[in-house]
Amino acid sequence: MNRKSFIQTTALTVGALALSNQRLIAALLGQPESKIKMLTNEVGMYIERGGPILFYMGKDVNVVVDSQWPEQATEVIQELQKRNNRPIDLLINTHHHIGNTSGNIIFKDKAKQILAHENSKRNQITNSRLMNTEDKQAYPTFTYKDTWCQKFGKENVCVYYYGPAHTNGDSIIHFEYNDVVHIGDVVHNRQHPAIDRVGGGSLKKWAEALPKIYNDFGKNTKFVFGHAGNGFDYVGTREDVRLFSNYIGQLIIHIENEIKRGKSKKEIIKSATDLVPGSNPQWKGEGLARTYAAAYDEISYYQALMDQ
C-alpha cells in the first residue's frame, strides 16, 4: 500500500470510529442500519413508519407499546423472538390512530393480550367501521379507565390516563423499574401538534394534563415522544414535557387574543407562519395552519358558550 492510500484508509477508519452516527457506520461496513435503539439494557425503541414502538424485553417476558403498521409489527416481533424467543405477553396502544394500531392485526395471534384506554378502543372501532377496515383490525382485548398496573418479572408496568389531550383516549405508559415513559402523541417534540377534535382531543384539557405529567415523573425519567421535528429526537426528558406544556399555553393565549380582536378563522389560519408568538422558537415548521384551525374551533366554541 502506498503512502497516499495508507493515509486515506487511516483517515477513513479514524473518522468512522470517531463518529457515533449509526447510519454512517452501517453504510461503511455494508450492513443494514438497525431500526432498534436500546434505551436501557431491557427497554428499546423501534422507529420506522408511524409512532415509535417501545418494548420491554425481560428474561421471561415481552411487553410492547404501539404497533405501527403490519410490516413494521412483523419486524419487531421477529427481532424480539431472536433476542429472547418468548411470546408477546402484552401489547399496549397509546391511542387509536392508524399509525399506532394498524400493526395490531399481526399481534392478534402473537400477543396474549392487547390493552388500551376505553375511549381509544371505542375510537378505533368507530374509525374502522367508517373506513370499512374491520377485517384489518385487532381491537384491544381489555381496557382500563384511569390507571392500570401489572408486574412483569422485575418490571412494573403502569398505564395512566390524564384526560383528553391529543385524543380522548391517550395512554401514558411507564416502565417503572427502567424509568422509561412512552408518552405517545401527548408530546410532539419540536413539532406543531395535531389536535384530533373528532377523536375527542381538547387543547384546553391538554394544557391541564401536561403539568400533571411533568410533576408525576422524575428528572431522570426517559420519555419517548410520538412525534419529533426535523433534527430532534424521539427520546427526551421531563424538561421537554415542560417546554411543550409552555408551547400549548402560548398557543391558547395567542388564539384567544386573536378571537378577541375580532379575527375570523380564515384570517387566523392565513396568519400562520411557522412559529406561535411567545412560544419556544424550536417549535417551528409546517403544520401550524392545521393547529390554528383546530385551536380556533375549540376556543371559539367555548367563548360562544360563555357569551350566552
C-alpha positions as CSV (number, residue, x, y, z in Angstrom):
1,M,0.0,0.0,0.0
2,N,1.4,3.4,-1.0
3,R,1.6,6.3,1.4
4,K,-1.3,8.1,-0.1
5,S,-3.6,5.1,0.1
6,F,-2.4,4.4,3.7
7,I,-3.3,8.0,4.7
8,Q,-6.7,7.8,3.0
9,T,-7.5,4.4,4.6
10,T,-6.3,5.6,8.0
11,A,-8.3,8.8,7.8
12,L,-11.5,6.9,6.9
13,T,-11.0,4.4,9.7
14,V,-10.4,7.1,12.3
15,G,-13.3,9.1,11.0
16,A,-15.7,6.2,11.2
17,L,-14.5,5.3,14.7
18,A,-14.9,8.9,15.9
19,L,-18.5,9.2,14.6
20,S,-21.3,7.6,16.6
21,N,-23.7,8.1,13.7
22,Q,-25.3,4.6,13.4
23,R,-26.4,5.1,9.8
24,L,-22.9,6.1,8.6
25,I,-21.1,3.2,10.3
26,A,-23.7,0.8,8.9
27,A,-23.1,2.1,5.4
28,L,-19.3,1.9,5.8
29,L,-19.5,-1.7,6.9
30,G,-22.0,-2.6,4.3
31,Q,-24.5,-3.7,6.9
32,P,-28.2,-2.7,7.2
33,E,-29.0,0.1,9.6
34,S,-30.6,-1.1,12.8
35,K,-34.0,0.3,13.4
36,I,-33.8,-0.6,17.1
37,K,-32.3,1.7,19.7
38,M,-31.8,0.4,23.2
39,L,-32.6,2.9,25.9
40,T,-31.7,0.6,28.8
41,N,-30.5,-3.0,28.9
42,E,-34.1,-4.1,28.8
43,V,-36.1,-1.3,27.1
44,G,-35.7,-0.5,23.5
45,M,-37.4,1.6,20.8
46,Y,-38.1,0.9,17.1
47,I,-38.8,3.7,14.6
48,E,-39.7,3.5,11.0
49,R,-43.2,4.3,9.9
50,G,-45.7,5.6,12.5
51,G,-45.4,6.3,16.2
52,P,-42.3,4.8,17.9
53,I,-42.7,1.3,19.2
54,L,-41.3,0.8,22.7
55,F,-40.6,-2.7,24.1
56,Y,-39.6,-4.2,27.4
57,M,-37.6,-7.4,26.9
58,G,-37.2,-9.2,30.3
59,K,-35.7,-12.6,30.9
60,D,-39.1,-14.3,30.6
61,V,-41.4,-11.6,29.3
62,N,-42.0,-9.2,26.4
63,V,-44.2,-6.1,26.6
64,V,-44.7,-3.9,23.5
65,V,-46.2,-0.4,23.2
66,D,-47.8,0.5,19.9
67,S,-47.7,-1.5,16.6
68,Q,-47.3,1.0,13.7
69,W,-48.2,-1.0,10.5
70,P,-48.3,-4.7,9.7
71,E,-44.8,-4.8,8.1
72,Q,-43.2,-3.0,11.0
73,A,-45.1,-5.0,13.6
74,T,-43.8,-8.2,11.9
75,E,-40.2,-7.0,12.0
76,V,-40.4,-6.0,15.7
77,I,-41.9,-9.4,16.7
78,Q,-39.1,-11.2,14.7
79,E,-36.4,-9.1,16.4
80,L,-37.8,-9.8,19.9
81,Q,-38.0,-13.5,19.2
82,K,-34.4,-13.5,18.0
83,R,-33.3,-11.9,21.3
84,N,-35.3,-14.0,23.9
85,N,-37.5,-16.3,21.9
86,R,-40.5,-15.5,24.1
87,P,-44.1,-14.8,23.1
88,I,-45.5,-11.3,23.5
89,D,-47.2,-11.1,26.9
90,L,-48.9,-7.7,26.3
91,L,-49.3,-5.1,23.6
92,I,-50.4,-1.6,24.7
93,N,-51.8,1.1,22.4
94,T,-51.1,4.7,23.3
95,H,-54.1,5.8,21.3
96,H,-56.3,4.7,18.4
97,H,-54.7,6.3,15.3
98,I,-53.8,4.1,12.4
99,G,-50.1,4.7,12.7
100,N,-50.2,3.3,16.2
101,T,-52.6,0.4,15.8
102,S,-52.6,-0.9,12.2
103,G,-50.0,-3.5,13.2
104,N,-52.3,-4.9,15.9
105,I,-53.5,-7.4,13.4
106,I,-50.0,-9.0,13.4
107,F,-50.1,-9.2,17.2
108,K,-53.5,-10.8,17.3
109,D,-52.1,-14.4,17.4
110,K,-48.7,-13.4,18.9
111,A,-49.7,-11.3,21.9
112,K,-51.6,-12.8,24.9
113,Q,-53.5,-9.6,25.4
114,I,-53.9,-6.1,23.9
115,L,-54.6,-3.1,26.2
116,A,-55.8,0.4,25.5
117,H,-57.9,3.1,27.2
118,E,-61.6,2.5,26.9
119,N,-62.0,5.6,24.7
120,S,-59.2,4.5,22.4
121,K,-60.9,1.2,21.8
122,R,-64.2,3.0,21.0
123,N,-62.5,5.4,18.6
124,Q,-60.7,2.5,16.9
125,I,-63.9,0.6,16.3
126,T,-65.7,3.8,15.1
127,N,-63.0,4.7,12.7
128,S,-62.6,1.2,11.3
129,R,-66.3,0.9,10.6
130,L,-66.3,4.3,8.9
131,M,-63.4,3.2,6.7
132,N,-64.7,-0.3,6.2
133,T,-61.4,-1.8,7.6
134,E,-62.7,-4.0,10.4
135,D,-61.2,-7.1,8.7
136,K,-57.8,-5.5,9.1
137,Q,-58.2,-4.6,12.8
138,A,-57.3,-6.3,16.1
139,Y,-59.1,-4.4,18.9
140,P,-57.9,-4.3,22.5
141,T,-58.9,-7.4,24.4
142,F,-59.3,-5.4,27.6
143,T,-59.4,-1.7,28.6
144,Y,-58.9,0.5,31.6
145,K,-60.5,3.8,32.8
146,D,-58.0,5.7,35.0
147,T,-54.9,3.6,35.9
148,W,-53.7,0.0,35.3
149,C,-50.6,-1.6,36.7
150,Q,-49.1,-5.1,36.5
151,K,-45.8,-6.7,37.4
152,F,-43.8,-8.4,34.7
153,G,-40.8,-10.1,36.2
154,K,-38.9,-7.3,38.0
155,E,-40.6,-4.6,35.9
156,N,-43.8,-2.9,37.0
157,V,-45.8,-1.5,34.0
158,C,-48.3,1.2,34.8
159,V,-50.6,2.9,32.4
160,Y,-52.2,6.2,33.1
161,Y,-55.0,8.4,31.7
162,Y,-54.7,12.1,32.3
163,G,-57.8,13.1,30.4
164,P,-58.4,14.4,26.8
165,A,-55.3,15.8,25.1
166,H,-54.3,14.8,21.5
167,T,-57.4,12.5,21.6
168,N,-59.7,11.5,24.4
169,G,-58.0,8.1,24.8
170,D,-54.3,8.9,25.3
171,S,-52.4,6.5,27.5
172,I,-49.1,7.2,29.3
173,I,-47.1,4.0,29.8
174,H,-44.4,3.9,32.5
175,F,-41.9,1.1,32.8
176,E,-41.1,1.9,36.4
177,Y,-38.0,-0.2,37.1
178,N,-36.3,1.1,34.0
179,D,-37.9,4.5,34.4
180,V,-38.9,4.9,30.8
181,V,-42.2,6.5,29.7
182,H,-44.0,6.2,26.3
183,I,-46.0,9.4,26.3
184,G,-47.4,8.9,22.8
185,D,-48.7,11.9,20.9
186,V,-49.3,13.8,24.1
187,V,-45.9,15.4,23.4
188,H,-44.9,16.5,19.9
189,N,-41.2,17.2,20.3
190,R,-40.4,20.5,18.5
191,Q,-43.3,19.9,16.1
192,H,-46.7,21.6,15.8
193,P,-49.3,19.2,17.1
194,A,-52.4,17.6,15.6
195,I,-55.5,18.1,17.8
196,D,-57.9,15.3,16.9
197,R,-61.2,17.0,17.9
198,V,-63.2,14.3,16.2
199,G,-61.4,11.8,18.3
200,G,-62.2,13.8,21.5
201,G,-59.0,15.7,21.7
202,S,-59.0,19.0,23.6
203,L,-56.4,21.8,23.6
204,K,-57.7,23.2,26.9
205,K,-57.6,19.8,28.6
206,W,-54.2,19.1,27.0
207,A,-52.9,22.2,28.8
208,E,-54.2,20.9,32.1
209,A,-52.7,17.4,31.6
210,L,-49.1,18.3,30.8
211,P,-48.2,20.0,34.1
212,K,-49.6,16.9,36.0
213,I,-47.5,14.6,33.8
214,Y,-44.4,16.8,34.5
215,N,-45.0,16.6,38.2
216,D,-45.6,12.9,38.3
217,F,-42.3,11.8,36.9
218,G,-38.7,12.4,37.9
219,K,-35.8,14.3,36.4
220,N,-34.1,11.1,35.3
221,T,-37.1,9.6,33.5
222,K,-36.6,9.0,29.8
223,F,-39.6,10.0,27.7
224,V,-40.4,8.6,24.3
225,F,-42.4,11.0,22.2
226,G,-44.9,10.2,19.5
227,H,-43.5,12.8,17.1
228,A,-40.3,14.8,16.7
229,G,-39.4,17.7,14.4
230,N,-36.6,17.6,11.9
231,G,-33.3,17.3,13.7
232,F,-34.8,16.4,17.1
233,D,-35.0,13.1,18.9
234,Y,-37.9,10.9,19.8
235,V,-36.4,10.5,23.2
236,G,-36.1,13.3,25.8
237,T,-36.6,14.4,29.4
238,R,-39.1,15.9,31.7
239,E,-37.8,19.3,30.7
240,D,-39.1,18.6,27.1
241,V,-42.5,17.9,28.6
242,R,-42.4,21.3,30.4
243,L,-41.4,23.1,27.2
244,F,-44.2,21.6,25.2
245,S,-46.6,22.5,28.0
246,N,-45.4,26.1,27.7
247,Y,-45.9,25.9,23.9
248,I,-49.6,24.7,24.3
249,G,-50.2,27.5,26.8
250,Q,-48.8,30.2,24.4
251,L,-50.9,28.7,21.6
252,I,-54.1,29.1,23.6
253,I,-53.2,32.6,24.6
254,H,-52.5,33.6,21.0
255,I,-55.7,32.2,19.5
256,E,-57.8,33.6,22.4
257,N,-56.3,37.1,21.8
258,E,-56.9,36.8,18.0
259,I,-60.5,35.9,18.5
260,K,-60.9,38.8,21.0
261,R,-59.5,41.1,18.3
262,G,-62.3,40.0,16.0
263,K,-60.2,37.9,13.7
264,S,-62.0,35.3,11.7
265,K,-60.9,31.7,11.4
266,K,-59.8,32.3,7.9
267,E,-57.7,35.3,8.9
268,I,-56.1,33.4,11.8
269,I,-55.2,30.5,9.6
270,K,-53.8,32.8,7.0
271,S,-51.6,34.5,9.6
272,A,-49.8,31.2,10.5
273,T,-46.1,31.4,9.6
274,D,-44.0,28.7,11.3
275,L,-44.0,30.0,14.9
276,V,-46.5,30.6,17.7
277,P,-45.9,34.1,19.1
278,G,-44.4,33.9,22.5
279,S,-43.5,30.2,22.3
280,N,-40.2,28.4,22.2
281,P,-38.7,29.1,18.7
282,Q,-37.7,25.5,18.4
283,W,-41.3,24.6,17.7
284,K,-41.4,25.6,14.1
285,G,-42.0,24.3,10.6
286,E,-45.1,23.0,8.7
287,G,-48.5,22.2,10.2
288,L,-49.2,25.4,12.1
289,A,-52.2,26.3,10.0
290,R,-53.8,23.0,10.9
291,T,-53.1,23.5,14.5
292,Y,-54.5,27.0,14.4
293,A,-57.7,25.8,12.8
294,A,-58.4,23.2,15.5
295,A,-57.5,25.6,18.2
296,Y,-59.9,28.2,16.8
297,D,-62.7,25.7,16.6
298,E,-62.4,24.7,20.2
299,I,-61.7,28.1,21.7
300,S,-64.4,30.0,19.8
301,Y,-66.9,27.3,20.7
302,Y,-66.2,27.8,24.5
303,Q,-66.2,31.5,24.1
304,A,-69.6,31.4,22.4
305,L,-70.9,29.3,25.3
306,M,-69.6,31.8,27.8
307,D,-71.2,34.7,25.9
308,Q,-74.7,33.1,26.0
